[in-house]
Amino acid sequence: MIFGLALFIISALSILCFILMYVDKRRAIDGKFRISESCLFSISLAGGAIGCLASMYVFRHKTKKVSFKILIPLFSLTHVALLVFLFLRG
């Protein structure tokens, strides 16, 4: 039960973060108002890091930022470890 809920939340937030990174990349190209890094980090920390990590390389966005290169993979590993723990516990 808890594993399924955690998987749903992480999946939903990952999809959201993937979409937001795409929107931010498009806005950067078009010179429009951008999505703040704190917003992207918050959603990543809450569970969307896997989607953020995927979008970094799919869209080549934020890949030169040291904070993204370190924190997003760290958040992703934490979320995967949490899912494994909940799955094995369950």
DRENZA-277203 format. One line per field, with one value per residue (C-alpha): x, y, z. Coordinates in steps of 0.001 Angstrom, whole numbers, always signed. Example, Ala and Ser with C-alpha at 12.3 -4.5 7.8 and 13.67 -1.06 7.14 Angstrom:
<rs>
x = [+12300  +13670]
y = [-4500  -1060]
z = [+7800  +7140]
</rs>
This chain:
<rs>
x = [+0  +2661  +4988  +2241  +1502  +5190  +5613  +2608  +3851  +7389  +6076  +3636  +6214  +8819  +6459  +5663  +9347  +10160  +7481  +8608  +12207  +10991  +8954  +11925  +14196  +11715  +11366  +15154  +15384  +12559  +13902  +10723  +10085  +11734  +10791  +12919  +15635  +14222  +10916  +12690  +14772  +11700  +9763  +12850  +13378  +9701  +9933  +10479  +14253  +14154  +12145  +14404  +17506  +16052  +15063  +18512  +19955  +16989  +16722  +20364  +19118  +20882  +23673  +26432  +25059  +27113  +24208  +22031  +24846  +25320  +21956  +19589  +21423  +21667  +17918  +17270  +19344  +17545  +14141  +15170  +16558  +13287  +11275  +13518  +13236  +9441  +9190  +11369  +9624  +6188]
y = [+0  +2523  +1369  +1943  +5405  +6337  +5018  +7044  +10258  +9887  +9073  +11990  +14488  +13146  +13685  +17171  +18046  +16649  +18895  +21936  +21462  +21323  +24501  +26236  +25212  +26573  +29812  +30154  +29778  +32264  +34776  +34644  +34531  +31398  +28848  +29449  +27008  +26890  +25648  +22935  +21911  +21825  +19553  +17383  +17038  +16240  +13279  +14498  +14092  +11143  +13159  +16152  +14029  +12512  +15908  +17347  +14998  +14719  +18508  +19347  +21757  +22759  +20245  +22802  +23943  +22300  +22381  +20427  +18016  +17096  +17452  +15999  +12633  +12574  +13161  +10493  +7903  +8759  +8262  +4955  +3781  +4758  +2791  -264  -44  +221  -2604  -4968  -3979  -4521]
z = [+0  +1050  -1735  -4316  -2964  -2932  -6466  -7628  -5984  -7318  -10798  -10863  -9600  -12019  -14947  -13671  -13271  -16733  -18248  -16239  -17382  -20987  -20498  -18862  -21733  -24300  -22335  -22160  -25927  -26504  -23965  -21860  -18113  -16648  -14018  -10924  -9952  -6433  -7860  -9856  -6834  -4579  -6905  -7384  -3648  -3088  -5473  -9023  -9230  -11627  -14151  -13644  -14196  -17359  -18725  -18034  -20618  -23004  -23380  -22502  -19885  -16649  -17335  -16737  -13382  -10638  -8200  -10641  -11544  -7885  -6160  -8758  -9019  -5212  -4876  -7526  -5679  -2469  -4103  -5662  -2308  -633  -3196  -2796  +984  +859  -1661  +385  +3591  +2148]
</rs>
